[in-house]
């Protein structure tokens, strides 16, 4: 993958492309053409999730308007009620949400939603952003289907506001919120872009990276850099084809919403899961600052193997065993060993899911080096006489997967140990 091509791809895709939008389709078609240019025929596989179109989202506190965005697929509402900032998430605190609009800090988690719904909350507000950054735009999200299912189908109207406005709201001592949400709800189509280099064996290494962005982001670091890695792997393995193992490439949509792309890919290809021997996932590489890591959701031998490989060639890397917040996890959940490669850095330098995720924080030269290492590892796996990673997930990681996918509360999982 040459520097000129890396720069071109970053430039061509530098616009928000949220799943289920025409912009997402545009990027899907762009990636499909990049695959075709490498001599690998792509497919765009669509799938539907609950969504809609926000027509009106309005939030006022004691008559003063607060910038907001509605949660798509969270219904309609015209509610006037007291609000509560839920600082703690214990049983006593949840009993205080009845007939109130609840402000929750950060990401919407299924068990939090279930608890506020079961305790009689009328609606919810999620915060985004950073009080120290210049921007103050509210994010916009889908209310994931599984989150509604966690509360036995009870749907609460939801909104997002910036944390700066949330802090002002709490500090002001406002008594009452008025929430108006009007939307048309209908299934929206999200997409995966898939391609395959057939191998000598009827088994596959699967390479994944999500291509969707959030509403506020151009998705450059997160995660067009990962898509560039997949194209780099494709370019190298095409040269040596047929490799011993077939290699499938899945550019996933809907990752930012609820890992929809990888989950739906596995559902659509469930008859082939037994033939998938390893998932190589790439999520955010190539920034100017930061360290390289390999998060393995697999037997411990894989992280050790990667550490030894890196030391052999003098490649700085931390390899460890954990569940990663990306498309590798649905694969591991199906018993397919997985590794996510990433280059991460502190919030002092780079940030994502916002307007600061741009080409300015990246180094095309570092992207190239990161891709070379990942492609080298993928080549070793694709041309192994036998893929050396056992197709099993340790029990301790299975528990962590259950917690991450919010099938089990963390405190309940801890009690079982």
C-alpha positions in Angstrom: 0.0 0.0 0.0 1.8 3.1 -1.2 1.6 6.5 0.5 -0.1 8.2 -2.5 -3.0 5.7 -2.4 -3.3 6.0 1.4 -3.6 9.8 1.1 -6.2 9.5 -1.7 -8.4 7.1 0.2 -8.3 9.3 3.3 -9.2 12.3 1.3 -12.0 10.7 -0.8 -13.8 9.4 2.3 -13.4 12.3 4.6 -17.1 13.1 5.3 -19.6 11.7 7.9 -21.0 8.4 6.7 -23.4 7.1 9.3 -24.8 3.6 8.7 -28.2 3.6 7.0 -27.6 6.9 5.1 -26.8 7.6 1.5 -23.3 8.6 2.6 -22.7 5.2 4.0 -23.8 3.7 0.6 -21.4 6.0 -1.2 -18.4 4.8 0.9 -19.5 1.2 0.5 -19.5 1.6 -3.3 -16.1 3.3 -3.1 -14.6 0.4 -1.1 -16.2 -2.1 -3.5 -14.4 -0.3 -6.4 -11.1 -0.4 -4.5 -11.5 -4.2 -4.1 -12.3 -4.5 -7.8 -9.3 -2.5 -8.8 -7.2 -5.1 -6.9 -8.8 -7.9 -8.9 -11.1 -9.1 -6.1 -14.8 -9.1 -6.9 -16.8 -7.5 -4.1 -20.4 -7.8 -2.9 -22.5 -5.2 -1.0 -24.7 -7.1 1.4 -27.5 -5.1 2.9 -29.3 -5.8 6.2 -32.1 -4.0 7.9 -32.4 -2.6 11.5 -34.9 -0.5 13.3 -34.4 3.1 12.4 -36.2 6.2 11.2 -36.0 9.9 10.5 -36.1 12.6 13.1 -38.6 15.3 12.2 -38.4 17.4 15.4 -36.3 17.1 18.5 -36.7 19.9 21.1 -35.7 20.1 24.7 -36.3 23.0 27.1 -35.4 23.4 30.8 -37.7 25.8 32.6 -38.5 27.3 29.2 -34.9 27.7 28.1 -34.0 25.7 24.9 -31.1 23.2 25.0 -29.5 21.9 21.7 -30.3 18.3 21.3 -30.7 15.4 18.9 -33.2 12.6 19.1 -32.5 8.9 19.3 -33.7 7.3 16.1 -36.1 4.4 16.7 -37.0 5.6 20.2 -40.6 6.7 19.5 -42.5 9.9 19.8 -43.1 12.0 22.9 -44.3 15.3 24.2 -43.4 15.1 27.9 -43.1 17.7 30.7 -41.5 16.2 33.8 -38.9 16.7 36.5 -35.4 15.4 35.6 -32.8 13.5 37.5 -29.1 13.3 36.9 -28.4 9.6 37.7 -24.9 9.9 39.2 -24.9 6.4 40.7 -26.3 3.2 39.3 -27.3 1.3 42.3 -30.8 -0.1 43.3 -31.5 2.9 45.6 -30.7 5.4 42.9 -32.9 3.6 40.3 -35.9 3.9 42.6 -35.8 7.7 42.2 -36.4 7.8 38.5 -40.2 7.2 38.5 -42.1 9.7 36.4 -38.9 11.6 35.6 -36.6 12.2 32.6 -33.2 10.6 33.4 -29.9 12.1 32.4 -27.2 9.4 32.1 -23.5 10.2 31.5 -21.8 8.7 28.4 -22.8 5.6 26.5 -26.3 4.1 26.8 -25.9 0.6 28.3 -28.6 -2.0 28.1 -28.9 -2.7 31.8 -29.1 1.0 32.6 -31.9 1.3 30.1 -33.6 -1.8 31.5 -33.4 -0.5 35.1 -34.7 3.0 34.4 -37.5 1.6 32.2 -38.6 -0.9 34.9 -38.5 1.8 37.6 -40.9 4.0 35.7 -38.7 6.6 33.9 -40.5 8.6 31.2 -37.5 9.3 29.0 -33.7 9.4 28.9 -31.0 11.8 27.9 -27.4 10.7 27.1 -24.4 13.1 27.1 -21.5 13.2 24.6 -18.4 15.3 24.1 -15.8 16.9 26.4 -16.1 20.1 28.4 -12.5 21.0 27.4 -13.0 20.8 23.7 -14.3 23.7 21.5 -17.2 22.0 20.0 -20.6 21.6 21.6 -22.6 19.7 19.1 -25.0 16.9 20.3 -24.5 13.5 18.8 -27.3 11.4 17.2 -27.7 7.6 17.5 -30.1 4.7 16.9 -31.7 3.1 19.9 -30.4 -0.4 19.4 -33.0 -3.2 19.1 -31.3 -5.3 21.7 -31.5 -2.5 24.2 -35.3 -2.2 23.8 -35.5 -6.0 24.0 -33.6 -5.9 27.3 -36.6 -4.0 28.8 -39.1 -6.5 27.4 -39.8 -4.2 24.4 -40.6 -1.1 26.4 -39.5 1.9 24.4 -38.5 5.2 26.1 -38.0 8.4 24.1 -34.4 9.4 24.1 -32.2 12.4 23.3 -28.5 13.3 23.2 -27.1 16.6 24.5 -23.5 17.8 24.8 -21.9 17.4 28.2 -21.3 21.1 28.5 -25.1 21.7 28.3 -25.8 18.8 30.7 -23.4 20.4 33.2 -25.1 23.8 32.9 -28.5 22.1 33.3 -27.4 20.3 36.5 -25.7 23.4 37.9 -28.6 25.7 37.2 -30.9 23.8 39.5 -33.6 23.6 36.7 -36.8 21.9 37.9 -38.6 20.7 34.8 -37.8 19.5 31.3 -40.0 19.6 28.3 -39.1 16.9 25.7 -40.7 16.9 22.3 -39.7 14.1 19.8 -41.4 13.5 16.5 -40.1 10.9 14.1 -41.0 8.5 11.4 -39.9 5.0 12.3 -39.1 2.4 9.6 -36.4 -0.2 8.9 -33.2 1.3 7.5 -30.7 -0.6 5.4 -27.1 -0.8 6.5 -24.4 -2.6 4.5 -21.3 -4.8 4.6 -18.9 -4.9 1.7 -17.5 -8.4 1.3 -14.8 -9.9 -0.9 -12.9 -13.2 -1.1 -9.6 -14.6 -2.3 -10.2 -18.3 -2.5 -7.6 -20.7 -1.0 -6.5 -24.3 -1.4 -8.5 -25.3 1.7 -12.2 -24.9 2.1 -11.6 -22.8 5.3 -11.1 -19.1 5.7 -9.2 -16.4 7.6 -11.7 -13.5 7.9 -10.3 -10.0 7.9 -12.7 -7.3 9.3 -12.8 -3.5 9.7 -15.7 -1.2 10.1 -16.2 1.6 7.6 -19.1 3.6 9.2 -18.6 6.8 11.1 -20.6 8.5 13.9 -22.8 11.5 13.2 -20.2 14.0 14.3 -17.1 12.4 12.7 -15.6 12.0 9.3 -14.4 8.5 10.4 -10.9 9.0 9.3 -8.9 7.4 12.1 -12.0 5.5 13.2 -12.0 3.7 11.0 -10.9 4.4 7.4 -7.4 3.5 8.6 -8.7 0.0 9.3 -10.3 -0.3 5.9 -7.0 0.8 4.3 -5.4 -2.1 6.2 -7.8 -4.6 4.8 -7.1 -3.3 1.3 -3.4 -3.6 2.0 -3.8 -7.2 3.2 -5.8 -7.9 0.0 -3.2 -6.4 -2.2 -0.4 -8.6 -0.7 -2.4 -11.8 -0.5 -3.6 -11.4 -4.1 0.0 -11.6 -5.2 0.5 -15.1 -3.6 -3.0 -16.5 -4.4 -4.1 -19.2 -4.1 -2.9 -19.2 -0.5 -3.4 -22.3 1.7 -6.5 -20.7 3.4 -9.1 -18.7 1.7 -9.3 -15.1 2.9 -12.5 -13.2 3.3 -12.7 -9.5 3.7 -15.6 -7.9 5.5 -15.9 -4.1 5.6 -18.5 -3.8 8.3 -21.3 -1.2 8.5 -23.2 -0.4 11.7 -20.2 -1.0 14.1 -20.7 2.4 15.7 -24.4 1.6 16.4 -24.3 -1.9 17.9 -21.7 -4.0 15.9 -24.6 -4.5 13.5 -22.4 -5.3 10.5 -20.4 -8.2 12.1 -23.4 -9.6 13.9 -25.4 -9.6 10.7 -22.6 -11.0 8.6 -22.3 -14.0 10.9 -26.1 -14.5 10.9 -26.2 -14.3 7.1 -23.3 -16.7 6.8 -24.1 -18.9 9.8 -23.8 -22.1 7.7 -20.1 -21.2 7.1 -19.1 -20.3 10.6 -17.4 -23.7 11.2 -15.1 -23.0 8.3 -13.9 -19.6 9.8 -10.7 -20.4 11.6 -9.5 -16.9 12.7 -10.7 -13.3 12.6 -8.2 -10.5 12.0 -9.8 -7.2 12.9 -8.3 -3.7 12.4 -9.7 -0.7 14.2 -7.8 2.6 14.2 -4.2 2.6 13.2 -1.6 5.0 11.9 -1.8 8.1 14.1 1.4 10.1 14.5 1.5 9.4 18.2 0.6 6.3 20.1 1.5 2.6 20.6 0.6 -0.5 18.6 -1.4 -3.3 20.3 -2.9 -6.6 19.5 -5.9 -7.6 21.6 -6.5 -11.3 21.4 -9.8 -13.0 22.2 -8.4 -16.4 21.9 -6.2 -19.0 23.6 -3.2 -17.4 25.4 -0.8 -18.9 22.9 -1.9 -16.3 20.3 -0.8 -13.3 22.3 2.5 -15.0 23.1 3.0 -15.9 19.5 2.4 -12.3 18.4 4.8 -11.0 21.0 7.5 -13.3 19.8 6.9 -12.4 16.1 7.1 -8.7 16.9 10.3 -9.1 18.8 11.8 -11.2 16.0 11.5 -8.3 13.6 11.9 -5.5 16.0 8.3 -4.3 15.9 7.1 -2.5 19.0 3.8 -4.0 20.2 1.8 -4.9 23.2 -0.1 -8.2 22.8 -2.6 -9.2 25.5 -5.8 -11.3 26.1 -9.0 -9.3 26.4 -12.4 -8.6 24.7 -12.1 -5.6 22.4 -14.9 -3.1 21.7 -15.1 -3.8 18.0 -16.2 -6.3 15.3 -13.8 -9.0 16.6 -16.1 -9.7 19.5 -19.1 -11.2 17.6 -16.7 -13.6 15.9 -15.2 -14.6 19.2 -18.7 -15.0 20.6 -19.3 -17.7 17.8 -16.2 -19.5 18.9 -13.9 -18.1 16.3 -10.6 -16.9 17.7 -10.0 -13.2 17.0 -7.4 -10.5 17.3 -7.8 -6.8 16.9 -4.9 -4.7 15.8 -4.9 -1.0 16.8 -2.6 1.9 17.4 -3.9 3.9 20.4 -2.8 7.1 22.1 -3.9 9.3 24.9 -6.6 11.8 24.7 -3.9 14.5 24.8 -3.2 13.9 21.2 -6.2 12.3 19.4 -9.9 11.8 19.9 -12.6 10.0 17.9 -16.4 10.0 17.6 -16.2 13.8 17.1 -15.1 16.5 14.7 -11.4 16.1 15.8 -11.1 12.7 14.0 -9.3 14.0 10.9 -6.3 13.3 8.7 -4.4 15.9 10.8 -3.8 13.3 13.6 -2.5 10.6 11.2 0.8 9.8 9.6 0.5 8.1 6.2 4.0 6.7 6.7 2.9 5.1 10.0 -0.3 3.8 8.4 1.9 2.1 5.8 4.2 0.5 8.4 1.2 -0.7 10.5 -0.4 -2.2 7.4 2.8 -4.0 6.4 3.0 -5.7 9.8 -0.7 -6.7 9.8 -0.4 -8.0 6.2 2.7 -9.9 7.2 0.9 -11.7 10.0 -2.2 -12.3 7.8 0.1 -13.9 5.2 1.6 -16.2 7.8 -1.9 -17.3 8.9 -3.2 -17.7 5.3 -0.2 -19.8 4.3 0.2 -21.9 7.4 0.1 -25.6 6.8 -2.4 -25.6 9.6 -3.7 -22.4 11.3 -1.8 -22.6 14.6 -4.6 -20.9 16.7 -6.9 -23.4 18.4 -10.5 -22.8 17.6 -11.6 -22.3 21.1 -12.3 -19.4 23.5 -11.1 -19.7 27.1 -13.9 -19.6 29.8 -12.6 -16.4 31.4 -12.9 -14.6 28.0 -16.3 -16.1 27.3 -17.5 -14.5 30.6 -16.1 -11.2 29.5 -17.8 -11.5 26.1 -21.1 -12.1 27.9 -20.6 -9.0 30.0 -19.5 -6.9 27.0 -22.5 -8.0 25.0 -24.7 -7.2 28.0 -26.1 -10.6 28.4 -24.8 -10.8 32.0 -24.3 -8.0 34.5 -20.6 -7.6 35.5 -21.4 -8.0 39.2 -23.2 -11.3 38.5 -20.2 -12.5 36.4 -17.8 -11.5 39.2 -19.8 -13.5 41.7 -19.5 -16.7 39.6 -15.7 -16.6 39.7 
